[in-house]
Amino acid sequence: MLIIYLIHFFFNLGEILSIIKQTIYLARKTKEKDLEKKLYNLKNSLLDMKGCIYFEVYKSDDCDDEFLIYEEWDSEELYTSSLSCEAYVTFQKYYDGLVLKRHNLPIL
């Protein structure tokens, strides 16, 4: 399994300024390229959204069917509101056909 240790600390007088969300996706057999394309489409759309500081897609060096999505948002509210945007809704339409398994890492 893809193991990435990413540690970011954003503090201002003891308050967290941003949130970081990491999700690992395992593609269905023969759907690796399709999932990768949809994840990059999602990335390109979300980077323009208010509150999205960083969004990157990482493909495992060991497994062609495994991807890590690393997102950083200004706040949990802005992240949550992004889930109803057209880009996420479009991604969800294809989700069941592309994704075998998803694992959400703890939000930082």
DAKA-V305065 format. One line per field, one symbol per residue. phi: phi as a letter, one per 20 degrees, with the letter a starting at -180 (. if undefined). psi: psi as a letter, one per 40 degrees, with the letter a starting at -180 (. if undefined). burial: I if it has 16 or more other ideal C-beta (glycine too) atoms within 10 Angstrom, else O. Layout:
phi: ???
psi: ???
burial: ???
This chain:
phi: .fccdcccdccblndfebdccccdddffgmdgfffgffffffgffffeffneebbcdddffecfddcdddcccgbffffffffdfgffffgffegffddebccefgfe
psi: ihhhhhhhhhihfeihdiihhhhhhhiiheeddddddddddddddddeihehdihihhhiddheehihhhihididddddddeeiddddddddeddedhdihhhihh.
burial: OIOOOOOOOOOOOOOOOIIIIIOIIIIOOOIIOOIIOIIOOIIOIIOOIOIIOOIOIIIIOOOOIIIIIIIIIOOOOIIOOIOOOOIOOOIOOOOOOIIOOOOOOOOO
